[in-house]
Amino acid sequence: MGESSFCKQVCELINASVMEGYGVSTIQICRGCGRTAAEVEEWFTASSERKVEIARVSRKRMNRNIN
């Protein structure tokens, strides 16, 4: 994946439903990449391993929230 951000230049926070434990919660994610605001901020100082994890979780979020 490399060290660069996978930003799609479509930066708009949208509500997304995610499973947490036995329930569903609503969080805000970027419409373009699926990251939370905290993950976008963390990206710049995250290790390579953490970036891979952020990317994996973000893609999973996007796949579950595409209409």
Residue frames relative to the residue before (quaternion, step in Angstrom):
aa qw qx qy qz dx dy dz
M 1.0000 0.0000 0.0000 0.0000 0.00 0.00 0.00
G 0.3763 -0.7372 0.4913 0.2713 3.60 1.03 -0.63
E 0.6076 -0.5965 0.4076 0.3299 3.52 -1.33 0.20
S 0.5782 0.6054 -0.3896 0.3839 3.59 1.16 -0.31
S 0.5934 -0.5755 0.4371 0.3545 3.52 -1.23 0.52
F 0.3501 -0.7217 0.5516 0.2290 3.56 -1.14 0.56
C 0.1822 0.8085 -0.5249 0.1938 3.55 1.19 0.67
K 0.2837 -0.7716 0.5535 0.1334 3.57 -1.00 0.90
Q 0.4444 -0.7063 0.4356 0.3377 3.60 1.32 0.08
V 0.5548 0.5175 -0.4125 0.5042 3.57 1.15 0.74
C 0.1011 0.8515 -0.5025 0.1107 3.55 0.59 1.16
E 0.3329 0.6818 -0.5813 0.2940 3.51 -0.34 1.34
L 0.3302 -0.7468 0.5414 0.2002 3.57 -0.75 1.02
I 0.0504 -0.7805 0.6231 -0.0059 3.54 -0.98 0.98
N 0.5148 -0.6126 0.4882 0.3483 3.57 -1.20 0.39
A 0.0162 -0.7866 0.6169 -0.0206 3.55 -1.02 0.88
S 0.3651 -0.7157 0.5540 0.2180 3.55 -1.06 0.77
V 0.0124 -0.7921 0.6098 -0.0244 3.57 -0.93 0.95
M 0.4643 -0.6539 0.5218 0.2909 3.55 -1.17 0.63
E 0.0423 0.7672 -0.6382 0.0478 3.55 -0.95 0.94
G 0.8114 -0.0419 -0.0122 0.5828 3.54 -0.41 1.21
Y 0.7756 -0.2900 0.2439 0.5048 3.55 -0.68 -1.14
G 0.7127 0.4232 -0.2586 0.4960 3.59 1.23 0.17
V 0.4553 -0.6429 0.5415 0.2935 3.50 -1.39 -0.06
S 0.1078 -0.7759 0.6199 0.0450 3.56 -0.99 0.92
T 0.3346 -0.7071 0.5790 0.2297 3.53 -1.26 0.37
I 0.0142 -0.7761 0.6302 -0.0187 3.56 -0.89 1.01
Q 0.4241 -0.6648 0.5347 0.3036 3.55 -1.28 0.18
I 0.0179 -0.7818 0.6228 -0.0244 3.54 -0.95 1.01
C 0.5716 -0.5706 0.4614 0.3671 3.54 -1.28 0.38
R 0.4940 -0.6699 0.4747 0.2861 3.58 -0.88 0.96
G 0.7002 0.4989 -0.2756 0.4299 3.60 1.01 -0.70
C 0.8442 0.1730 -0.0551 0.5043 3.59 0.79 -0.97
G 0.4914 -0.6969 0.4145 0.3178 3.61 1.20 -0.25
R 0.5316 0.6271 -0.4192 0.3854 3.58 1.24 0.02
T 0.4683 -0.6121 0.5466 0.3275 3.53 -1.27 0.46
A 0.6628 -0.4836 0.3701 0.4358 3.59 -1.24 0.27
A 0.6386 0.5309 -0.3242 0.4530 3.59 1.00 -0.80
E 0.6631 0.4977 -0.3084 0.4664 3.60 1.00 -0.79
V 0.6075 0.5364 -0.3518 0.4685 3.59 1.05 -0.70
E 0.6717 0.4893 -0.2901 0.4747 3.58 0.92 -0.91
E 0.6710 0.5154 -0.2912 0.4465 3.59 0.93 -0.91
W 0.5334 0.6834 -0.3884 0.3124 3.57 1.08 -0.77
F 0.6845 0.5345 -0.2891 0.4028 3.59 0.90 -0.94
T 0.7711 0.2957 -0.1737 0.5365 3.60 1.17 -0.47
A 0.4750 0.7003 -0.4211 0.3266 3.59 1.28 -0.06
S 0.5206 -0.6045 0.5028 0.3328 3.54 -1.24 0.58
S 0.6748 -0.4775 0.3639 0.4291 3.57 -1.26 0.26
E 0.6464 0.5231 -0.3170 0.4562 3.57 1.00 -0.83
R 0.6612 0.4977 -0.3057 0.4707 3.58 0.97 -0.83
K 0.6242 0.5375 -0.3395 0.4541 3.60 1.01 -0.74
V 0.6233 0.5230 -0.3346 0.4754 3.58 1.03 -0.77
E 0.6628 0.5024 -0.3005 0.4669 3.60 0.96 -0.86
I 0.6343 0.5135 -0.3296 0.4747 3.61 0.95 -0.85
A 0.6627 0.5058 -0.3072 0.4588 3.59 0.89 -0.90
R 0.6522 0.5211 -0.3180 0.4494 3.59 0.93 -0.87
V 0.6896 0.4742 -0.2745 0.4736 3.57 0.86 -0.99
S 0.6481 0.5304 -0.3153 0.4463 3.59 0.98 -0.81
R 0.6565 0.4977 -0.3115 0.4735 3.57 0.95 -0.86
K 0.6225 0.5386 -0.3290 0.4627 3.56 1.04 -0.80
R 0.6365 0.5248 -0.3162 0.4684 3.59 0.99 -0.86
M 0.6719 0.5072 -0.2990 0.4493 3.55 0.87 -0.98
N 0.6555 0.5202 -0.3138 0.4485 3.58 0.93 -0.86
R 0.6976 0.4629 -0.2693 0.4759 3.58 1.06 -0.68
N 0.7620 0.3944 -0.1953 0.4750 3.61 1.14 -0.50
I 0.4715 0.6510 -0.4645 0.3716 3.60 1.22 0.22
N 0.2543 -0.7781 0.5590 0.1317 3.58 -0.85 0.98
